[in-house]
């Protein structure tokens, strides 16, 4: 099975760049999710409860956005 994407350049350059950078975008989201999880999992004892809660809220929001868009990392 093959999939071929065609773009009319230069008119569709923005769409072409979006598709071309999709893997990098996925990697950036993955890295952000992992960083947030690390901040919660290995939080130092002196971290404020507000900071901890903010990290957890960010993780939850990121996962909510991914789910709403039918995406998985």
C-alpha positions as CSV (number, residue, x, y, z in Angstrom):
1,X,0.0,0.0,0.0
2,X,1.3,3.4,-0.9
3,X,0.1,6.9,-0.1
4,X,1.2,9.8,-2.3
5,X,0.6,13.4,-1.2
6,X,0.7,16.0,-3.9
7,X,0.9,19.8,-3.4
8,X,0.6,22.6,-5.8
9,X,3.7,24.7,-5.0
10,X,4.2,27.5,-4.3
11,X,0.4,28.0,-3.6
12,X,0.3,25.2,-1.0
13,X,3.7,25.7,0.5
14,X,2.2,26.1,4.0
15,X,0.4,22.8,3.9
16,X,3.5,21.1,2.4
17,X,5.6,22.4,5.3
18,X,3.0,21.3,7.8
19,X,3.0,17.7,6.5
20,X,6.8,17.7,6.1
21,X,7.3,18.8,9.8
22,X,4.7,16.4,11.3
23,X,7.3,14.0,12.7
24,X,9.2,16.9,14.4
25,X,5.9,18.2,15.9
26,X,5.2,14.7,17.2
27,X,8.6,14.5,18.7
28,X,8.3,18.0,20.4
29,X,4.9,17.0,21.9
30,X,6.4,13.7,23.1
31,X,9.3,15.5,24.7
32,X,7.0,18.0,26.4
33,X,4.8,15.2,27.8
34,X,7.8,13.4,29.1
35,X,9.3,16.5,30.7
36,X,6.0,17.3,32.4
37,X,5.7,13.7,33.7
38,X,9.3,13.9,35.0
39,X,8.5,17.1,36.9
40,X,5.7,15.4,38.7
41,X,7.2,12.0,39.2
42,X,10.6,13.3,40.5
43,X,9.4,16.5,42.1
44,X,11.7,17.6,44.9
45,X,10.3,17.8,48.4
46,X,10.6,21.6,48.5
47,X,8.3,22.1,45.4
48,X,5.3,24.1,46.2
49,X,1.9,22.4,46.0
50,X,0.8,25.1,43.5
51,X,3.7,24.3,41.2
52,X,3.1,20.5,41.5
53,X,-0.6,21.1,40.7
54,X,0.2,23.3,37.8
55,X,2.4,20.5,36.3
56,X,-0.4,18.0,36.8
57,X,-2.9,20.3,35.2
58,X,-0.6,20.8,32.2
59,X,-0.3,17.0,31.7
60,X,-4.1,16.6,32.0
61,X,-4.7,19.4,29.5
62,X,-2.2,18.1,27.0
63,X,-3.8,14.7,27.1
64,X,-7.3,16.2,26.9
65,X,-6.3,18.2,23.7
66,X,-4.7,15.1,22.2
67,X,-7.8,13.0,22.9
68,X,-10.1,15.6,21.6
69,X,-8.1,15.6,18.3
70,X,-8.0,11.7,18.2
71,X,-4.2,11.7,18.6
72,X,-1.9,9.5,20.6
73,X,1.8,10.0,21.4
